[in-house]
């Protein structure tokens, strides 16, 4: 199987799993608050990525033995994270808090509006890439970022354009995506310096975030809510959310490996479509003409943002 076919296969799996995230989140038992659900999600993600990270580290050592990479590069990839301890602490705390906001946002906004709001990650990626990493932005990207926001507003306000009545869940999701992409902007130079890998970073951030969240939770509820961890239905949703989130993230990195950032982002732009289908069928959410128009504008905008015309004049920081 060539790289294109592998990329498409991982992309399809990623689209389905990401599309199901809000469905699982909003289907969980009501006794599972966002805090404990977030804590268990990141812990299960860390557990899932630990063996993947070990396999990756073994491959890095094998490349060194075959003289594919130098000793310095191997040492940097394996242990370079030690040079970024404060950044890792920040990333762990940030993603832990963002995971809590993520579940609260979906609860308040609904799966459809939350899924569309989550697509603003691409706008924050452009903004922070420009401001922090001095990456270039084209006029095409600026235009379609505005069109994406227009589509989102049409969908979440049901065509009223009344931003004063904007759902709190949508606002929280915008904040969540901003926090995510700010953290990603800070970690990009670490990858550029080859002081860590994405898989290594995912494991470390979730391990740190999980330890912090679960410790705080048990400080607040030392005994009272222990039974939550013993109920089979709760355990099922902990595992479902953690595995779905973790595998979708792993598939996303594989998509990037085989297709690259532009094609990969375009490939997974349709995740709201999966969410819409299951939100209507399983959660009973209403899908309106305004959702249809907004979803179309959001997806088209993403496709255009990741494939700017070469002739566009570039804005530099």
Secondary structure in CASP SS format (residue, H / E / C, confidence):
PFRMAT SS
TARGET T0000
AUTHOR 0000-0000-0000
METHOD secondary structure of the structure
MODEL  1
X C 1.00
X C 1.00
X H 1.00
X H 1.00
X H 1.00
X H 1.00
X H 1.00
X H 1.00
X H 1.00
X H 1.00
X H 1.00
X H 1.00
X H 1.00
X H 1.00
X H 1.00
X H 1.00
X H 1.00
X H 1.00
X H 1.00
X H 1.00
X H 1.00
X H 1.00
X H 1.00
X H 1.00
X H 1.00
X H 1.00
X H 1.00
X C 1.00
X C 1.00
X C 1.00
X C 1.00
X C 1.00
X C 1.00
X H 1.00
X H 1.00
X H 1.00
X H 1.00
X H 1.00
X H 1.00
X H 1.00
X H 1.00
X H 1.00
X H 1.00
X H 1.00
X H 1.00
X H 1.00
X H 1.00
X H 1.00
X H 1.00
X H 1.00
X H 1.00
X H 1.00
X H 1.00
X H 1.00
X H 1.00
X H 1.00
X H 1.00
X H 1.00
X H 1.00
X H 1.00
X H 1.00
X H 1.00
X H 1.00
X H 1.00
X H 1.00
X C 1.00
X C 1.00
X C 1.00
X C 1.00
X C 1.00
X H 1.00
X H 1.00
X H 1.00
X H 1.00
X H 1.00
X H 1.00
X H 1.00
X H 1.00
X H 1.00
X H 1.00
X H 1.00
X H 1.00
X H 1.00
X H 1.00
X H 1.00
X H 1.00
X H 1.00
X H 1.00
X H 1.00
X H 1.00
X H 1.00
X H 1.00
X H 1.00
X H 1.00
X H 1.00
X H 1.00
X H 1.00
X H 1.00
X H 1.00
X H 1.00
X H 1.00
X H 1.00
X H 1.00
X H 1.00
X H 1.00
X H 1.00
X H 1.00
X H 1.00
X H 1.00
X C 1.00
X H 1.00
X H 1.00
X H 1.00
X H 1.00
X H 1.00
X H 1.00
X H 1.00
X H 1.00
X C 1.00
X C 1.00
X H 1.00
X H 1.00
X H 1.00
X H 1.00
X H 1.00
X H 1.00
X H 1.00
X H 1.00
X H 1.00
X H 1.00
X H 1.00
X C 1.00
X C 1.00
X C 1.00
X C 1.00
X C 1.00
X E 1.00
X E 1.00
X H 1.00
X H 1.00
X H 1.00
X H 1.00
X H 1.00
X H 1.00
X H 1.00
X H 1.00
X H 1.00
X H 1.00
X H 1.00
X H 1.00
X H 1.00
X H 1.00
X H 1.00
X H 1.00
X H 1.00
X H 1.00
X C 1.00
X C 1.00
X C 1.00
X C 1.00
X C 1.00
X C 1.00
X H 1.00
X H 1.00
X H 1.00
X C 1.00
X C 1.00
X H 1.00
X H 1.00
X H 1.00
X H 1.00
X H 1.00
X H 1.00
X H 1.00
X H 1.00
X H 1.00
X H 1.00
X H 1.00
X H 1.00
X H 1.00
X H 1.00
X H 1.00
X H 1.00
X H 1.00
X H 1.00
X H 1.00
X H 1.00
X H 1.00
X H 1.00
X H 1.00
X H 1.00
X H 1.00
X C 1.00
X C 1.00
X C 1.00
X C 1.00
X C 1.00
X H 1.00
X H 1.00
X H 1.00
X H 1.00
X H 1.00
X H 1.00
X H 1.00
X H 1.00
X H 1.00
X H 1.00
X H 1.00
X H 1.00
X H 1.00
X H 1.00
X H 1.00
X H 1.00
X H 1.00
X H 1.00
X H 1.00
X H 1.00
X H 1.00
X H 1.00
X H 1.00
X C 1.00
X C 1.00
X C 1.00
X C 1.00
X C 1.00
X H 1.00
X H 1.00
X H 1.00
X H 1.00
X C 1.00
X C 1.00
X H 1.00
X H 1.00
X H 1.00
X H 1.00
X H 1.00
X H 1.00
X H 1.00
X H 1.00
X H 1.00
X H 1.00
X H 1.00
X H 1.00
X H 1.00
X H 1.00
X H 1.00
X H 1.00
X H 1.00
X H 1.00
X H 1.00
X H 1.00
X H 1.00
X H 1.00
X H 1.00
X H 1.00
X H 1.00
X H 1.00
X H 1.00
X H 1.00
X H 1.00
X H 1.00
X H 1.00
X H 1.00
X H 1.00
X H 1.00
X H 1.00
X H 1.00
X C 1.00
X C 1.00
X C 1.00
X H 1.00
X H 1.00
X H 1.00
X H 1.00
X H 1.00
X H 1.00
X H 1.00
X H 1.00
X H 1.00
X H 1.00
X H 1.00
X H 1.00
X C 1.00
X C 1.00
X C 1.00
X C 1.00
X C 1.00
X C 1.00
X H 1.00
X H 1.00
X H 1.00
X H 1.00
X H 1.00
X H 1.00
X H 1.00
X H 1.00
X H 1.00
X H 1.00
X H 1.00
X H 1.00
X H 1.00
X H 1.00
X H 1.00
X H 1.00
X H 1.00
X C 1.00
X C 1.00
X C 1.00
X C 1.00
X C 1.00
X C 1.00
X C 1.00
X C 1.00
X E 1.00
X E 1.00
X C 1.00
X C 1.00
END
